Amino acid sequence: LKLQFLYLIAAAHDTMLRCLVALAAAAAAAARAVTISNVAPRRDVSGRIMDAHDSKLLHVNGEYLWYAASYGGCREPAGATGCSPVAVGACGFRTDHNVTLFRSPDLVTWTEVGVVFGAAGNLPPRSVLFAPKTVYNPTTAEYVMWFNYIVGDFTQSFYAVAASKAPEGPFELKVANVQTLAYSDNGDENLFVDTDGTGYLIYTSSISQPAGHIMSIERLTPDFYGTLGKAANSGGIGDAFVEAPAMFKRGGLYYAVFGHCCCYCEAGAVVNVYTAAAPLGPYTKRTAFGDLRSQATDIFSYVDDAGAEQFMYIGDHWQSAPDGLKSHDFTVWAPIAFSEDGLHVTTAPFQNNFTVSVGR
């Protein structure tokens, strides 16, 4: 009996080892090393250059969903800025901007799902859509998209909300003009969902004022269709005259990142990092990212081959398309590095390409 018992223990141990080896092999098979280029056009599986800007990227159910503004094939004005002129109908300010979804298992193999929301037919005449930011609301099981739009000029700047039960849409307009905000006269924005399912809006306000473009964070309503206003707002954060924000959480720290105003600029903007122990702050200015020749559009999380959470910067490199088409402007990606205490956050300077391990 003793020998039989020892045999059973040995057999069970061998079976457990085989299972662990199989699990490790499965994890390795699900992960791969990928090389990401910042100087070659990003293409989908059909070979088409991806018109993906002002974007937000999500990791959901083992795949990456990239919701992005598509600007179409207009030709950018010559020079260091694409904001000459700033006028409805000019390149970058057209009324036919759409939101397109791309999906990928590994951050390099992208399939275009198609347009999930468009300005035409959903917004008033002479409306220009910018900065579509989409998150998943675990409470309502909906994908919720916020975006900024202007009507005629930047003195008429608003936020709107669309939602869908499926990631690929169609997204239905839920709120045409969000009016619950603590501050008005709004510009760039982004969304963040905390680990407890609470949503937050990070946004700029007073964009038409001389000392404007102030950044703040506000808690969303449970359905993510509005905000709780001044009762749940951070107040102004950091420097003025800033835009292109993103917000994320790592460990027990909250991060808000944004840079100085840079209207479709070729040079890009320095991205400063602020941290806090709570989502509404108070925030402390820490470090800056490397020179990434771009304007920030999002910080997203991904998993590496060990299953650990990592973070990646995405920025728009305006005025960079070799053929001069805005739809072909490059996006710049950069892995983010953290000190042990999480307070020193940076990236390498602009890299032509780099390799990371990506799991599912």
Contacts in CASP RR format, 6 or more apart in sequence:
PFRMAT RR
TARGET T0000
AUTHOR 0000-0000-0000
METHOD contacts of the structure
MODEL  1
LKLQFLYLIAAAHDTMLRCLVALAAAAAAAARAVTISNVAPRRDVSGRIM
DAHDSKLLHVNGEYLWYAASYGGCREPAGATGCSPVAVGACGFRTDHNVT
LFRSPDLVTWTEVGVVFGAAGNLPPRSVLFAPKTVYNPTTAEYVMWFNYI
VGDFTQSFYAVAASKAPEGPFELKVANVQTLAYSDNGDENLFVDTDGTGY
LIYTSSISQPAGHIMSIERLTPDFYGTLGKAANSGGIGDAFVEAPAMFKR
GGLYYAVFGHCCCYCEAGAVVNVYTAAAPLGPYTKRTAFGDLRSQATDIF
SYVDDAGAEQFMYIGDHWQSAPDGLKSHDFTVWAPIAFSEDGLHVTTAPF
QNNFTVSVGR
27 305 0 8 1.000
27 307 0 8 1.000
28 305 0 8 1.000
30 359 0 8 1.000
30 360 0 8 1.000
31 303 0 8 1.000
31 304 0 8 1.000
31 305 0 8 1.000
31 307 0 8 1.000
31 357 0 8 1.000
31 358 0 8 1.000
31 359 0 8 1.000
31 360 0 8 1.000
32 106 0 8 1.000
32 305 0 8 1.000
32 357 0 8 1.000
32 358 0 8 1.000
32 359 0 8 1.000
33 305 0 8 1.000
33 355 0 8 1.000
33 356 0 8 1.000
33 357 0 8 1.000
33 358 0 8 1.000
34 106 0 8 1.000
34 107 0 8 1.000
34 108 0 8 1.000
34 355 0 8 1.000
34 356 0 8 1.000
34 357 0 8 1.000
34 358 0 8 1.000
35 108 0 8 1.000
35 353 0 8 1.000
35 354 0 8 1.000
35 355 0 8 1.000
36 107 0 8 1.000
36 108 0 8 1.000
36 333 0 8 1.000
36 353 0 8 1.000
36 354 0 8 1.000
36 355 0 8 1.000
36 356 0 8 1.000
37 352 0 8 1.000
37 353 0 8 1.000
38 317 0 8 1.000
38 330 0 8 1.000
38 331 0 8 1.000
38 332 0 8 1.000
38 333 0 8 1.000
38 350 0 8 1.000
38 351 0 8 1.000
38 352 0 8 1.000
38 353 0 8 1.000
39 330 0 8 1.000
39 352 0 8 1.000
39 353 0 8 1.000
40 353 0 8 1.000
41 49 0 8 1.000
41 50 0 8 1.000
41 328 0 8 1.000
41 330 0 8 1.000
42 49 0 8 1.000
42 50 0 8 1.000
42 52 0 8 1.000
42 110 0 8 1.000
42 330 0 8 1.000
42 331 0 8 1.000
43 49 0 8 1.000
43 50 0 8 1.000
43 110 0 8 1.000
44 50 0 8 1.000
44 102 0 8 1.000
44 110 0 8 1.000
44 111 0 8 1.000
44 112 0 8 1.000
45 109 0 8 1.000
45 110 0 8 1.000
45 111 0 8 1.000
46 112 0 8 1.000
48 112 0 8 1.000
49 327 0 8 1.000
49 328 0 8 1.000
50 68 0 8 1.000
50 102 0 8 1.000
50 110 0 8 1.000
50 112 0 8 1.000
51 68 0 8 1.000
51 70 0 8 1.000
51 71 0 8 1.000
51 72 0 8 1.000
51 73 0 8 1.000
51 100 0 8 1.000
51 327 0 8 1.000
51 328 0 8 1.000
52 66 0 8 1.000
52 68 0 8 1.000
52 69 0 8 1.000
52 70 0 8 1.000
52 100 0 8 1.000
52 102 0 8 1.000
52 331 0 8 1.000
53 68 0 8 1.000
53 69 0 8 1.000
53 70 0 8 1.000
53 71 0 8 1.000
53 297 0 8 1.000
53 316 0 8 1.000
53 326 0 8 1.000
53 329 0 8 1.000
53 331 0 8 1.000
54 68 0 8 1.000
54 69 0 8 1.000
54 130 0 8 1.000
54 131 0 8 1.000
54 132 0 8 1.000
54 297 0 8 1.000
54 316 0 8 1.000
55 66 0 8 1.000
55 67 0 8 1.000
55 68 0 8 1.000
55 69 0 8 1.000
55 132 0 8 1.000
55 297 0 8 1.000
55 298 0 8 1.000
55 314 0 8 1.000
55 331 0 8 1.000
56 66 0 8 1.000
56 67 0 8 1.000
56 68 0 8 1.000
56 132 0 8 1.000
56 133 0 8 1.000
56 134 0 8 1.000
56 135 0 8 1.000
56 190 0 8 1.000
56 191 0 8 1.000
56 297 0 8 1.000
56 298 0 8 1.000
56 300 0 8 1.000
57 64 0 8 1.000
57 65 0 8 1.000
57 66 0 8 1.000
57 67 0 8 1.000
57 298 0 8 1.000
57 300 0 8 1.000
57 314 0 8 1.000
58 64 0 8 1.000
58 65 0 8 1.000
58 67 0 8 1.000
58 134 0 8 1.000
58 135 0 8 1.000
58 136 0 8 1.000
58 300 0 8 1.000
59 65 0 8 1.000
59 300 0 8 1.000
59 301 0 8 1.000
59 302 0 8 1.000
59 303 0 8 1.000
60 136 0 8 1.000
60 167 0 8 1.000
62 105 0 8 1.000
62 360 0 8 1.000
63 103 0 8 1.000
63 104 0 8 1.000
63 105 0 8 1.000
63 360 0 8 1.000
64 103 0 8 1.000
64 104 0 8 1.000
64 105 0 8 1.000
64 106 0 8 1.000
64 107 0 8 1.000
64 300 0 8 1.000
64 302 0 8 1.000
65 101 0 8 1.000
65 102 0 8 1.000
65 103 0 8 1.000
65 134 0 8 1.000
65 167 0 8 1.000
66 101 0 8 1.000
66 102 0 8 1.000
66 103 0 8 1.000
66 104 0 8 1.000
66 110 0 8 1.000
67 99 0 8 1.000
67 100 0 8 1.000
67 101 0 8 1.000
67 116 0 8 1.000
67 132 0 8 1.000
67 133 0 8 1.000
67 134 0 8 1.000
67 145 0 8 1.000
68 99 0 8 1.000
68 100 0 8 1.000
68 101 0 8 1.000
68 102 0 8 1.000
68 132 0 8 1.000
69 97 0 8 1.000
69 98 0 8 1.000
69 99 0 8 1.000
69 100 0 8 1.000
69 129 0 8 1.000
69 130 0 8 1.000
69 131 0 8 1.000
69 132 0 8 1.000
70 97 0 8 1.000
70 98 0 8 1.000
70 99 0 8 1.000
70 100 0 8 1.000
70 115 0 8 1.000
70 327 0 8 1.000
71 91 0 8 1.000
71 92 0 8 1.000
71 94 0 8 1.000
71 97 0 8 1.000
71 326 0 8 1.000
71 327 0 8 1.000
72 94 0 8 1.000
72 96 0 8 1.000
72 97 0 8 1.000
72 325 0 8 1.000
72 326 0 8 1.000
72 327 0 8 1.000
73 325 0 8 1.000
73 326 0 8 1.000
73 327 0 8 1.000
73 328 0 8 1.000
74 91 0 8 1.000
74 92 0 8 1.000
74 94 0 8 1.000
74 325 0 8 1.000
74 326 0 8 1.000
74 327 0 8 1.000
75 91 0 8 1.000
75 324 0 8 1.000
75 325 0 8 1.000
75 326 0 8 1.000
76 82 0 8 1.000
76 91 0 8 1.000
76 92 0 8 1.000
76 264 0 8 1.000
76 318 0 8 1.000
76 319 0 8 1.000
76 321 0 8 1.000
76 324 0 8 1.000
76 325 0 8 1.000
76 326 0 8 1.000
76 329 0 8 1.000
77 84 0 8 1.000
77 85 0 8 1.000
77 90 0 8 1.000
77 91 0 8 1.000
79 266 0 8 1.000
79 319 0 8 1.000
80 265 0 8 1.000
80 266 0 8 1.000
80 267 0 8 1.000
80 319 0 8 1.000
81 263 0 8 1.000
81 264 0 8 1.000
81 265 0 8 1.000
81 266 0 8 1.000
81 318 0 8 1.000
81 319 0 8 1.000
82 91 0 8 1.000
82 92 0 8 1.000
82 263 0 8 1.000
82 264 0 8 1.000
82 265 0 8 1.000
82 318 0 8 1.000
82 319 0 8 1.000
83 263 0 8 1.000
83 264 0 8 1.000
83 265 0 8 1.000
86 93 0 8 1.000
86 154 0 8 1.000
86 263 0 8 1.000
87 93 0 8 1.000
87 153 0 8 1.000
88 94 0 8 1.000
88 95 0 8 1.000
88 126 0 8 1.000
88 128 0 8 1.000
88 150 0 8 1.000
88 152 0 8 1.000
88 153 0 8 1.000
89 95 0 8 1.000
89 128 0 8 1.000
91 326 0 8 1.000
92 128 0 8 1.000
92 264 0 8 1.000
92 326 0 8 1.000
93 128 0 8 1.000
94 128 0 8 1.000
95 119 0 8 1.000
95 120 0 8 1.000
95 125 0 8 1.000
95 126 0 8 1.000
95 127 0 8 1.000
95 128 0 8 1.000
96 119 0 8 1.000
96 120 0 8 1.000
97 118 0 8 1.000
97 119 0 8 1.000
97 128 0 8 1.000
97 129 0 8 1.000
97 130 0 8 1.000
98 115 0 8 1.000
98 117 0 8 1.000
98 118 0 8 1.000
98 119 0 8 1.000
98 129 0 8 1.000
99 115 0 8 1.000
99 116 0 8 1.000
99 117 0 8 1.000
99 118 0 8 1.000
99 129 0 8 1.000
99 132 0 8 1.000
99 134 0 8 1.000
99 145 0 8 1.000
99 147 0 8 1.000
99 171 0 8 1.000
100 112 0 8 1.000
100 113 0 8 1.000
100 114 0 8 1.000
100 115 0 8 1.000
100 116 0 8 1.000
101 112 0 8 1.000
101 113 0 8 1.000
101 114 0 8 1.000
101 116 0 8 1.000
101 167 0 8 1.000
101 168 0 8 1.000
101 169 0 8 1.000
102 110 0 8 1.000
102 111 0 8 1.000
102 112 0 8 1.000
102 113 0 8 1.000
103 110 0 8 1.000
103 111 0 8 1.000
103 113 0 8 1.000
103 167 0 8 1.000
104 110 0 8 1.000
104 111 0 8 1.000
105 360 0 8 1.000
106 358 0 8 1.000
106 359 0 8 1.000
106 360 0 8 1.000
107 302 0 8 1.000
107 312 0 8 1.000
107 356 0 8 1.000
107 358 0 8 1.000
113 168 0 8 1.000
114 168 0 8 1.000
116 164 0 8 1.000
116 168 0 8 1.000
116 169 0 8 1.000
116 170 0 8 1.000
116 171 0 8 1.000
117 132 0 8 1.000
117 145 0 8 1.000
117 147 0 8 1.000
117 162 0 8 1.000
117 169 0 8 1.000
117 170 0 8 1.000
117 171 0 8 1.000
118 129 0 8 1.000
119 127 0 8 1.000
119 128 0 8 1.000
119 129 0 8 1.000
119 149 0 8 1.000
122 162 0 8 1.000
122 173 0 8 1.000
123 129 0 8 1.000
123 149 0 8 1.000
123 151 0 8 1.000
123 160 0 8 1.000
123 176 0 8 1.000
124 151 0 8 1.000
125 151 0 8 1.000
126 151 0 8 1.000
126 152 0 8 1.000
127 149 0 8 1.000
127 150 0 8 1.000
127 151 0 8 1.000
127 152 0 8 1.000
128 149 0 8 1.000
128 150 0 8 1.000
128 152 0 8 1.000
129 147 0 8 1.000
129 148 0 8 1.000
129 149 0 8 1.000
130 147 0 8 1.000
130 148 0 8 1.000
130 149 0 8 1.000
130 150 0 8 1.000
130 187 0 8 1.000
130 188 0 8 1.000
131 147 0 8 1.000
131 148 0 8 1.000
131 187 0 8 1.000
131 188 0 8 1.000
131 189 0 8 1.000
131 190 0 8 1.000
131 297 0 8 1.000
132 145 0 8 1.000
132 146 0 8 1.000
132 147 0 8 1.000
133 145 0 8 1.000
133 146 0 8 1.000
133 147 0 8 1.000
133 189 0 8 1.000
133 190 0 8 1.000
133 191 0 8 1.000
133 298 0 8 1.000
134 143 0 8 1.000
134 144 0 8 1.000
134 145 0 8 1.000
134 146 0 8 1.000
134 191 0 8 1.000
135 143 0 8 1.000
135 144 0 8 1.000
135 191 0 8 1.000
135 192 0 8 1.000
135 193 0 8 1.000
135 199 0 8 1.000
135 224 0 8 1.000
136 142 0 8 1.000
136 143 0 8 1.000
136 144 0 8 1.000
136 193 0 8 1.000
137 143 0 8 1.000
137 144 0 8 1.000
137 193 0 8 1.000
137 197 0 8 1.000
137 199 0 8 1.000
137 223 0 8 1.000
137 224 0 8 1.000
138 193 0 8 1.000
138 197 0 8 1.000
139 197 0 8 1.000
139 222 0 8 1.000
139 223 0 8 1.000
140 222 0 8 1.000
140 223 0 8 1.000
140 224 0 8 1.000
141 165 0 8 1.000
142 163 0 8 1.000
142 164 0 8 1.000
142 165 0 8 1.000
142 223 0 8 1.000
142 224 0 8 1.000
143 163 0 8 1.000
143 164 0 8 1.000
143 165 0 8 1.000
143 166 0 8 1.000
143 167 0 8 1.000
143 169 0 8 1.000
143 171 0 8 1.000
144 161 0 8 1.000
144 162 0 8 1.000
144 163 0 8 1.000
144 191 0 8 1.000
144 223 0 8 1.000
144 224 0 8 1.000
144 225 0 8 1.000
145 161 0 8 1.000
145 162 0 8 1.000
145 163 0 8 1.000
145 164 0 8 1.000
145 171 0 8 1.000
146 159 0 8 1.000
146 160 0 8 1.000
146 161 0 8 1.000
146 178 0 8 1.000
146 189 0 8 1.000
146 191 0 8 1.000
146 201 0 8 1.000
147 159 0 8 1.000
147 160 0 8 1.000
147 162 0 8 1.000
148 157 0 8 1.000
148 158 0 8 1.000
148 159 0 8 1.000
148 186 0 8 1.000
148 187 0 8 1.000
148 188 0 8 1.000
148 189 0 8 1.000
149 157 0 8 1.000
149 158 0 8 1.000
149 159 0 8 1.000
149 160 0 8 1.000
150 156 0 8 1.000
150 157 0 8 1.000
150 158 0 8 1.000
151 158 0 8 1.000
154 207 0 8 1.000
154 208 0 8 1.000
155 208 0 8 1.000
157 185 0 8 1.000
157 186 0 8 1.000
157 187 0 8 1.000
157 207 0 8 1.000
157 208 0 8 1.000
158 176 0 8 1.000
158 177 0 8 1.000
158 178 0 8 1.000
158 186 0 8 1.000
159 177 0 8 1.000
159 178 0 8 1.000
159 181 0 8 1.000
159 186 0 8 1.000
159 189 0 8 1.000
159 203 0 8 1.000
160 173 0 8 1.000
160 175 0 8 1.000
160 176 0 8 1.000
160 177 0 8 1.000
160 178 0 8 1.000
161 173 0 8 1.000
161 174 0 8 1.000
161 175 0 8 1.000
161 178 0 8 1.000
161 224 0 8 1.000
161 225 0 8 1.000
161 226 0 8 1.000
162 171 0 8 1.000
162 172 0 8 1.000
162 173 0 8 1.000
162 174 0 8 1.000
163 171 0 8 1.000
163 172 0 8 1.000
163 174 0 8 1.000
163 224 0 8 1.000
163 225 0 8 1.000
164 170 0 8 1.000
164 171 0 8 1.000
164 172 0 8 1.000
174 225 0 8 1.000
175 225 0 8 1.000
175 226 0 8 1.000
178 225 0 8 1.000
178 226 0 8 1.000
178 227 0 8 1.000
180 221 0 8 1.000
180 226 0 8 1.000
180 227 0 8 1.000
180 228 0 8 1.000
180 229 0 8 1.000
181 203 0 8 1.000
181 205 0 8 1.000
181 218 0 8 1.000
181 227 0 8 1.000
181 229 0 8 1.000
182 216 0 8 1.000
182 218 0 8 1.000
182 227 0 8 1.000
182 229 0 8 1.000
182 230 0 8 1.000
182 233 0 8 1.000
182 235 0 8 1.000
183 203 0 8 1.000
183 205 0 8 1.000
183 206 0 8 1.000
183 214 0 8 1.000
183 216 0 8 1.000
183 233 0 8 1.000
184 205 0 8 1.000
184 206 0 8 1.000
185 205 0 8 1.000
185 206 0 8 1.000
185 207 0 8 1.000
185 208 0 8 1.000
185 209 0 8 1.000
186 203 0 8 1.000
186 204 0 8 1.000
186 205 0 8 1.000
186 207 0 8 1.000
187 203 0 8 1.000
187 204 0 8 1.000
187 205 0 8 1.000
187 207 0 8 1.000
187 213 0 8 1.000
187 243 0 8 1.000
188 203 0 8 1.000
188 204 0 8 1.000
188 243 0 8 1.000
188 244 0 8 1.000
188 245 0 8 1.000
189 201 0 8 1.000
189 202 0 8 1.000
189 203 0 8 1.000
189 204 0 8 1.000
189 245 0 8 1.000
190 201 0 8 1.000
190 202 0 8 1.000
190 203 0 8 1.000
190 245 0 8 1.000
190 246 0 8 1.000
190 247 0 8 1.000
190 298 0 8 1.000
191 199 0 8 1.000
191 200 0 8 1.000
191 201 0 8 1.000
191 202 0 8 1.000
191 220 0 8 1.000
191 224 0 8 1.000
191 247 0 8 1.000
192 199 0 8 1.000
192 200 0 8 1.000
192 202 0 8 1.000
192 247 0 8 1.000
192 248 0 8 1.000
192 249 0 8 1.000
192 279 0 8 1.000
193 199 0 8 1.000
193 200 0 8 1.000
194 200 0 8 1.000
194 249 0 8 1.000
194 279 0 8 1.000
195 249 0 8 1.000
198 219 0 8 1.000
198 220 0 8 1.000
198 279 0 8 1.000
199 219 0 8 1.000
199 220 0 8 1.000
199 224 0 8 1.000
200 217 0 8 1.000
200 218 0 8 1.000
200 219 0 8 1.000
200 220 0 8 1.000
200 247 0 8 1.000
200 279 0 8 1.000
200 280 0 8 1.000
201 217 0 8 1.000
201 218 0 8 1.000
201 219 0 8 1.000
201 220 0 8 1.000
201 227 0 8 1.000
202 215 0 8 1.000
202 216 0 8 1.000
202 217 0 8 1.000
202 245 0 8 1.000
202 246 0 8 1.000
202 247 0 8 1.000
202 256 0 8 1.000
202 258 0 8 1.000
203 215 0 8 1.000
203 216 0 8 1.000
203 217 0 8 1.000
203 218 0 8 1.000
203 245 0 8 1.000
204 213 0 8 1.000
204 214 0 8 1.000
204 215 0 8 1.000
204 242 0 8 1.000
204 243 0 8 1.000
204 245 0 8 1.000
205 212 0 8 1.000
205 213 0 8 1.000
205 214 0 8 1.000
205 216 0 8 1.000
206 212 0 8 1.000
206 213 0 8 1.000
206 214 0 8 1.000
207 213 0 8 1.000
211 240 0 8 1.000
211 241 0 8 1.000
212 240 0 8 1.000
212 241 0 8 1.000
213 240 0 8 1.000
213 241 0 8 1.000
213 242 0 8 1.000
213 243 0 8 1.000
213 261 0 8 1.000
214 236 0 8 1.000
214 240 0 8 1.000
214 242 0 8 1.000
215 236 0 8 1.000
215 237 0 8 1.000
215 238 0 8 1.000
215 242 0 8 1.000
215 245 0 8 1.000
215 256 0 8 1.000
215 258 0 8 1.000
216 233 0 8 1.000
216 234 0 8 1.000
216 235 0 8 1.000
216 236 0 8 1.000
216 237 0 8 1.000
217 233 0 8 1.000
217 234 0 8 1.000
217 235 0 8 1.000
217 237 0 8 1.000
217 247 0 8 1.000
217 256 0 8 1.000
217 279 0 8 1.000
217 280 0 8 1.000
217 281 0 8 1.000
218 227 0 8 1.000
218 228 0 8 1.000
218 229 0 8 1.000
218 232 0 8 1.000
218 233 0 8 1.000
218 234 0 8 1.000
219 227 0 8 1.000
219 228 0 8 1.000
219 229 0 8 1.000
219 232 0 8 1.000
219 233 0 8 1.000
219 279 0 8 1.000
219 280 0 8 1.000
220 226 0 8 1.000
220 227 0 8 1.000
220 228 0 8 1.000
221 227 0 8 1.000
221 228 0 8 1.000
227 233 0 8 1.000
232 280 0 8 1.000
233 280 0 8 1.000
234 280 0 8 1.000
234 281 0 8 1.000
234 282 0 8 1.000
234 283 0 8 1.000
237 256 0 8 1.000
237 274 0 8 1.000
237 281 0 8 1.000
237 283 0 8 1.000
238 274 0 8 1.000
238 283 0 8 1.000
238 285 0 8 1.000
239 259 0 8 1.000
239 260 0 8 1.000
239 272 0 8 1.000
241 260 0 8 1.000
241 261 0 8 1.000
242 258 0 8 1.000
242 259 0 8 1.000
242 260 0 8 1.000
242 261 0 8 1.000
243 258 0 8 1.000
243 259 0 8 1.000
243 260 0 8 1.000
243 261 0 8 1.000
243 262 0 8 1.000
243 295 0 8 1.000
244 258 0 8 1.000
244 259 0 8 1.000
244 262 0 8 1.000
244 269 0 8 1.000
244 271 0 8 1.000
244 295 0 8 1.000
244 296 0 8 1.000
244 297 0 8 1.000
245 256 0 8 1.000
245 257 0 8 1.000
245 258 0 8 1.000
245 296 0 8 1.000
246 256 0 8 1.000
246 257 0 8 1.000
246 258 0 8 1.000
246 296 0 8 1.000
246 297 0 8 1.000
246 298 0 8 1.000
246 299 0 8 1.000
247 254 0 8 1.000
247 255 0 8 1.000
247 256 0 8 1.000
247 257 0 8 1.000
247 279 0 8 1.000
247 299 0 8 1.000
248 254 0 8 1.000
248 255 0 8 1.000
248 299 0 8 1.000
248 300 0 8 1.000
248 301 0 8 1.000
248 311 0 8 1.000
249 255 0 8 1.000
249 279 0 8 1.000
250 309 0 8 1.000
250 311 0 8 1.000
250 338 0 8 1.000
250 342 0 8 1.000
252 277 0 8 1.000
253 275 0 8 1.000
253 276 0 8 1.000
253 277 0 8 1.000
253 342 0 8 1.000
253 343 0 8 1.000
254 275 0 8 1.000
254 276 0 8 1.000
254 277 0 8 1.000
254 278 0 8 1.000
254 279 0 8 1.000
254 281 0 8 1.000
254 283 0 8 1.000
255 273 0 8 1.000
255 274 0 8 1.000
255 275 0 8 1.000
255 299 0 8 1.000
255 345 0 8 1.000
256 273 0 8 1.000
256 274 0 8 1.000
256 275 0 8 1.000
256 276 0 8 1.000
256 283 0 8 1.000
257 271 0 8 1.000
257 272 0 8 1.000
257 273 0 8 1.000
257 274 0 8 1.000
257 289 0 8 1.000
257 296 0 8 1.000
257 299 0 8 1.000
258 271 0 8 1.000
258 272 0 8 1.000
258 296 0 8 1.000
259 269 0 8 1.000
259 270 0 8 1.000
259 271 0 8 1.000
259 272 0 8 1.000
259 295 0 8 1.000
259 296 0 8 1.000
260 269 0 8 1.000
260 270 0 8 1.000
261 269 0 8 1.000
262 268 0 8 1.000
262 269 0 8 1.000
262 295 0 8 1.000
264 318 0 8 1.000
264 319 0 8 1.000
265 295 0 8 1.000
265 318 0 8 1.000
265 319 0 8 1.000
266 317 0 8 1.000
266 318 0 8 1.000
266 319 0 8 1.000
266 320 0 8 1.000
267 293 0 8 1.000
268 292 0 8 1.000
268 293 0 8 1.000
268 294 0 8 1.000
268 295 0 8 1.000
268 317 0 8 1.000
268 318 0 8 1.000
269 294 0 8 1.000
269 295 0 8 1.000
269 296 0 8 1.000
270 288 0 8 1.000
270 289 0 8 1.000
270 290 0 8 1.000
270 291 0 8 1.000
271 288 0 8 1.000
271 289 0 8 1.000
271 290 0 8 1.000
271 292 0 8 1.000
271 296 0 8 1.000
271 313 0 8 1.000
272 285 0 8 1.000
272 286 0 8 1.000
272 287 0 8 1.000
272 288 0 8 1.000
273 285 0 8 1.000
273 286 0 8 1.000
273 287 0 8 1.000
273 288 0 8 1.000
273 289 0 8 1.000
273 345 0 8 1.000
273 346 0 8 1.000
274 283 0 8 1.000
274 284 0 8 1.000
274 285 0 8 1.000
274 286 0 8 1.000
275 283 0 8 1.000
275 284 0 8 1.000
275 286 0 8 1.000
275 342 0 8 1.000
275 343 0 8 1.000
275 345 0 8 1.000
276 282 0 8 1.000
276 283 0 8 1.000
276 284 0 8 1.000
286 343 0 8 1.000
286 344 0 8 1.000
286 345 0 8 1.000
287 343 0 8 1.000
287 344 0 8 1.000
287 345 0 8 1.000
287 346 0 8 1.000
288 346 0 8 1.000
289 313 0 8 1.000
289 334 0 8 1.000
289 336 0 8 1.000
289 345 0 8 1.000
289 346 0 8 1.000
289 347 0 8 1.000
290 334 0 8 1.000
290 346 0 8 1.000
290 347 0 8 1.000
290 348 0 8 1.000
290 349 0 8 1.000
290 350 0 8 1.000
291 349 0 8 1.000
291 350 0 8 1.000
292 313 0 8 1.000
292 315 0 8 1.000
292 332 0 8 1.000
292 334 0 8 1.000
292 347 0 8 1.000
292 349 0 8 1.000
292 350 0 8 1.000
293 317 0 8 1.000
293 332 0 8 1.000
293 350 0 8 1.000
294 315 0 8 1.000
294 316 0 8 1.000
294 317 0 8 1.000
294 318 0 8 1.000
294 331 0 8 1.000
294 332 0 8 1.000
295 315 0 8 1.000
295 316 0 8 1.000
295 318 0 8 1.000
296 313 0 8 1.000
296 314 0 8 1.000
296 315 0 8 1.000
297 314 0 8 1.000
297 315 0 8 1.000
297 316 0 8 1.000
297 331 0 8 1.000
298 313 0 8 1.000
298 314 0 8 1.000
298 315 0 8 1.000
299 311 0 8 1.000
299 312 0 8 1.000
299 313 0 8 1.000
299 314 0 8 1.000
299 336 0 8 1.000
300 311 0 8 1.000
300 312 0 8 1.000
300 314 0 8 1.000
301 309 0 8 1.000
301 310 0 8 1.000
301 311 0 8 1.000
301 312 0 8 1.000
302 309 0 8 1.000
302 310 0 8 1.000
302 311 0 8 1.000
302 312 0 8 1.000
302 358 0 8 1.000
302 359 0 8 1.000
303 309 0 8 1.000
303 310 0 8 1.000
303 358 0 8 1.000
303 359 0 8 1.000
303 360 0 8 1.000
304 310 0 8 1.000
304 356 0 8 1.000
304 357 0 8 1.000
304 358 0 8 1.000
304 359 0 8 1.000
305 357 0 8 1.000
305 358 0 8 1.000
305 359 0 8 1.000
307 359 0 8 1.000
310 335 0 8 1.000
310 336 0 8 1.000
310 356 0 8 1.000
311 335 0 8 1.000
311 336 0 8 1.000
312 333 0 8 1.000
312 334 0 8 1.000
312 335 0 8 1.000
312 336 0 8 1.000
312 356 0 8 1.000
313 332 0 8 1.000
313 333 0 8 1.000
313 334 0 8 1.000
313 335 0 8 1.000
313 336 0 8 1.000
313 347 0 8 1.000
314 331 0 8 1.000
314 332 0 8 1.000
314 333 0 8 1.000
315 331 0 8 1.000
315 332 0 8 1.000
315 333 0 8 1.000
316 329 0 8 1.000
316 331 0 8 1.000
316 332 0 8 1.000
317 329 0 8 1.000
317 330 0 8 1.000
317 331 0 8 1.000
317 332 0 8 1.000
318 329 0 8 1.000
319 329 0 8 1.000
320 329 0 8 1.000
320 330 0 8 1.000
321 327 0 8 1.000
321 328 0 8 1.000
321 329 0 8 1.000
321 330 0 8 1.000
322 328 0 8 1.000
332 350 0 8 1.000
334 347 0 8 1.000
334 348 0 8 1.000
334 350 0 8 1.000
334 351 0 8 1.000
334 354 0 8 1.000
335 347 0 8 1.000
335 348 0 8 1.000
335 354 0 8 1.000
335 356 0 8 1.000
336 345 0 8 1.000
336 346 0 8 1.000
336 347 0 8 1.000
337 345 0 8 1.000
337 346 0 8 1.000
337 347 0 8 1.000
337 348 0 8 1.000
338 344 0 8 1.000
338 345 0 8 1.000
339 345 0 8 1.000
348 354 0 8 1.000
END
